């Protein structure tokens, strides 16, 4: 089973907007990484700064078997320089096209997508799931840690996300990782 990790690049957004302390967010990231490793799943992420990278570090610390980096190697507009220092976290890099392709496909790449914190990019990732559900028959489960965002997603977006699940604890994530 593959699990995609999406989340804010600026981790302080979780502290500033969701009210979660730094130690609480660090503990959450560590516990998610540990659970993913213990569940023997592969994880998919953009190897860049922020929550997904920190989850991948914890995942590897606990013996996680494979980190797949979704990298937009074809991008000529924004390039890859800003993610260069994070690419080492991947065990395998897969070309996902350009940054627009990445936003359109990353959340649907796996059976489960775990979201910790929000940003403009994460909203793009999530919103594009609508088209994967509607036109590609995707059944990717979107699991959002509600305690890491300022409020639930807008109702207009929730309506389009037929496999959206809010959770607040790592224990609630466990059932989604059973293949």
N, C-alpha and C positions, 0 to 999 in steps of 0.2 A: 504494500500500500504506500502511496505517496501522499504527503501532506504539504500543502503550500503555506508558507508563513508570510503574511503581509502585516505592515504596521508602520507607524510613524518613524521617519528618519531622525527627527528631533525629539528625543525621548522626554525632554522637559515639557512637551505638550501634555503628556499624561499627568504630570505633576500640576501644571498650571490650570488645565481645563477639567480634568477628572478628579482632582483633589487627592490623588494617590501619592504617597510619599515616595522618595527615592528608594528607601529600603524596601517598601512594599512592592514597587515595580521591579526592583532587582530580584526579590524573592519570587515573584510571579514568573519572570523570565527564566530563572534557574529551574523552577519546578516544572514549567512547560517543557524546557529542553530535556530534563530528566525523564519525564513521562514519555516524550517522543522517542527517546533512546530506548527506554525499557519496552516500548510497544513495538520495537523492531521495524519502524517505518523509515522510509527515505523522506528527506525533506527537500522542498524546492523553495528557492528564494532568489531575490535579486541581491547579489553580493555587494551591498552598499552599507553605509552607516545606518545605525538605528536598531530598532527592535528586532527585525529578522536576523540581522548579523549577531546580535547578542543572544538570541535564542539558539542560533547555530553553534555559537561558542559553547553554550551550556550543553547542548546536544552532544557535541564532540567530547566534552569533558566527561560525560557519562557513557561514552562508548557508542554513540550513534553511528550507524553503519554507512550512511551516504548522504552528502549534501550536494544537491544539484543546483548549480548556479544558472539562472536564466539571464543570459547576457545579450544585449542588443548589439552584436558585432557589426551589423550592417548600418548602424546609425552614423550619418555624416553631419547631422545638424548639431547634436549635443555631445557626441563622442563618449568616450569611456574614461577619460582622465580622472573624473571625480569619483570613480569607484575603484580605481587601480589598487589602492592600499587595502581593499577589503576582499579582493578576488581570491586570495590565498585560502579563504574559508571553504571554497568549493572543492569537492573531490572530482567533479566533472562539470564542465561548462557546456551549456547547450545554447546555440544561437537562436534567439527568439525574434530576430529581425531588427527593427529599430525601436526607439523608446515608445512610439505610438502602438506598435505591435505588442510590446511588453504590457502596456496598460490594458490592452484589449484581451490579452490571453492569460496572464499570470494567475489570476484567481480561479480560472477554470481548468487549470493544468492537472489538478489532482482530484482525488475522491473527496477530500476535505480541505478547506481553506480556513486557517485560523487567523483572525484579525485581532491585533493588540494595539490599540491607539489608532487615531485617525490623522490624516493629512490630505491635502488636495490630491496627491497621487493615489492614495489608498481609496479615496472616493471614486476616482476613475476606474481603478481595478474592480471595485465592487459593482459599480454601475454597469460595466460591460458584461457582468454575469447574466443580465437580462437577456442578451442576445444569444448567449450560449444555451440558456434554458429554452428560449423560444424557437430558435432555428437549428440548433444542433442536438437537442434532446439531452443536454447535460443534466446530471443530477448531483453536481458538486454541492456538498453541504458547506454553507458559510457559517462559521462559528465565531461570533464576535464576543470578546470579553467586554461586557457592558460597563464594567467598573473602570475601564481604561479610556472611556470616551465621555464627553460632557453631557450627552443626552442620546437617546436612541436615534437611529437613522431617521430621516424624514419619512413620513407616512407614504409620500409619493414614491420613494425609493423602495421602502419595505414591501409595498404592494407588488413590485416587479421581481422580488427575490423569493421565489417559492420555497427555497431550502435554507432560509435564514433562521438561525438559532442564536439567542442571547444566553450567555452564561456568565457567572461571576467567580467561579472557582475551577481549579485544575481538576478536581474530582469530577466535575460536570463534563469535562472534555473526554474523559476515559471512554464512555460508550461510543463516541464517534470514531474511535481508533480501532475498533474491533472489525476485522475484515471478514 
